[in-house]
């Protein structure tokens, strides 16, 4: 492309993709996030990157942005090998990202945010003019003097995009850009993107798990699963059904080693066969609406029912409100609208301890943050939820504490040298056993388990799966929140799919059709 | 001078050291550090100013020594809390106690001779009745505030550096994503605070008093923090707070002399009480920087 280039080289650069990633491999500890990934994005196209959580999409993009260093592989920008070791190098190569979690400072004005991160003198007039100019060019109008805190989420995203576009990048990456937008706002966004590609010759990578977005907005699509690229398609030559199948995977029986161990099959068959609609409704959430403190909607009219003795699997792509459901049932989240009933009685959401008192046990999503206290002993962690049983007249009895702990350690087969061992020294699996033992010891009416096997080894997964299954057999209503489809399909009697803060579909285990499940997870009511 | 003039003039005089330090504390807090060690900065500044003046024989050079002391405390604080991510309150309290002990010990062991900077009377203006002596006749460093206050305002609200420290104090994660070295900006803001608080302490010692005595700042650093809170994290409000707290201090000294029986201990607590009331009033409308007092540890979130 330099002056010395021959006609052949010029032709080469004309066909060279805007970005090419070759053989990219990245592991975090034992987990392989990207496994020899090949991605080629042509100039002037909107390229979709589709996949579930943990498919490796985000890691791949972080590598492209210089935020994560790959273990192997190389990146070509416009055909030239480029070592992106630093976000600044990515910026110089014309690669910019519109972040999923906004990079805006709410207390600052729009123009201040747009100029943030640049160098040189702050020129208020010029920054304001640029906001208006870029806004007009792409149809992203926003008042430069408003404080970002006073903008709606859709408007905030406009600012985010303006902030990116004003640096005039050649390649723009959008990570789940519509997760917080209304339908109209999403449409508007895609019009803007199309205009940027057509009029400005920009290249766009759109990371999404929403199938209709991919189908309507992209030119080509790369589908990732489990850290590897599983398919590449011309968008025009595919449809949502095929994409859903590729995203979720044709064979779901790859329930790794757990099936190999053999115990799982024995469990699954009766679970799938038994119809449990006869149990009484233990947990009923009706039309729950809730917002995060910053105004982001978390739940938008979520309703579900769990009956005694059944396991309801709440499936969905991460970030669609699963955490909020877990928080709601841990009394951490207040509802703006809607109600929660446990065993027929209304429970006031958000009042500390109310859910626990009503008989809801929760094995939380992140055991380190809200499941246990790492610096306290195993025995203490085992009674955290209910000190009453080991204390009298305001004093904790060490003898009863120990006896209680020893009983549970035996019953739940927790591998620990002594009840006084600090929680921190236990393996992840044993920590999770402690949390589960504590919640089950309180004899809950409803048990909520959120991502129970995340980060655990096969043995622990098997044990916990069996425990949860047995809890349901003993008549507890179990709500299993998981982003691992295999986990849900192994355990659940019924599967509900959560999307954008609401349950968009439900089916019994026997009727599960992978394609339909994939469609629902991708936001298609099917 | 009548009584009112006397009280007004002493109120201004007592506010001046606070104003220097408060301007600095304002910068540090906007960057997200609730800098408790401002007390250590002032006390260290006071001690080093007197010692420096005693060694060099020049009160003005003493002021520079005071600034250096403030910068040193700021450097230590910044290194611990914004490089090693040690809890900023622990660092601040430790520094306060350390500097208190160190200066008391050194003041005992090495007697310094007293030096004081000169009084500057602004010609004509100082002769205006009532206002003149209150506002226009002070030790000369006091008039530095005329430049420092607008400069600090410009720095925080108009310069790129200021934009970046405000972003660091409000939303460090977003600032980081935008390519700002948050902890570096916070350390720099702390250095500005150290410079100004050191100068404030030095002004107290070689400006107003002329000598050093043990724990001579006597909690003025905490009053400075109260002033920033009282001012709702605006520079104007912060300085108004300094003046108000200076006035209560002046009243505390003057009332017994004027024959009013008012408990002086009650007046000592007045600044903190006022800060509490201000927090109550501003609880909803004017909150401090969103990330005030929380350490920033880099990581992909």
Boltz contact constraints between the chains, C-beta under 6 A:
constraints:
  - contact:
      token1: [A, 103]
      token2: [B, 174]
      max_distance: 6.0
  - contact:
      token1: [A, 103]
      token2: [B, 177]
      max_distance: 6.0
  - contact:
      token1: [A, 103]
      token2: [B, 178]
      max_distance: 6.0
  - contact:
      token1: [A, 104]
      token2: [B, 174]
      max_distance: 6.0
  - contact:
      token1: [A, 105]
      token2: [B, 167]
      max_distance: 6.0
  - contact:
      token1: [A, 105]
      token2: [B, 170]
      max_distance: 6.0
  - contact:
      token1: [A, 105]
      token2: [B, 171]
      max_distance: 6.0
  - contact:
      token1: [A, 105]
      token2: [B, 174]
      max_distance: 6.0
  - contact:
      token1: [A, 107]
      token2: [B, 170]
      max_distance: 6.0
  - contact:
      token1: [A, 112]
      token2: [B, 163]
      max_distance: 6.0
  - contact:
      token1: [A, 116]
      token2: [B, 167]
      max_distance: 6.0
  - contact:
      token1: [A, 116]
      token2: [B, 178]
      max_distance: 6.0
  - contact:
      token1: [A, 117]
      token2: [B, 178]
      max_distance: 6.0
  - contact:
      token1: [A, 117]
      token2: [B, 179]
      max_distance: 6.0
  - contact:
      token1: [A, 122]
      token2: [B, 160]
      max_distance: 6.0
  - contact:
      token1: [A, 122]
      token2: [B, 163]
      max_distance: 6.0
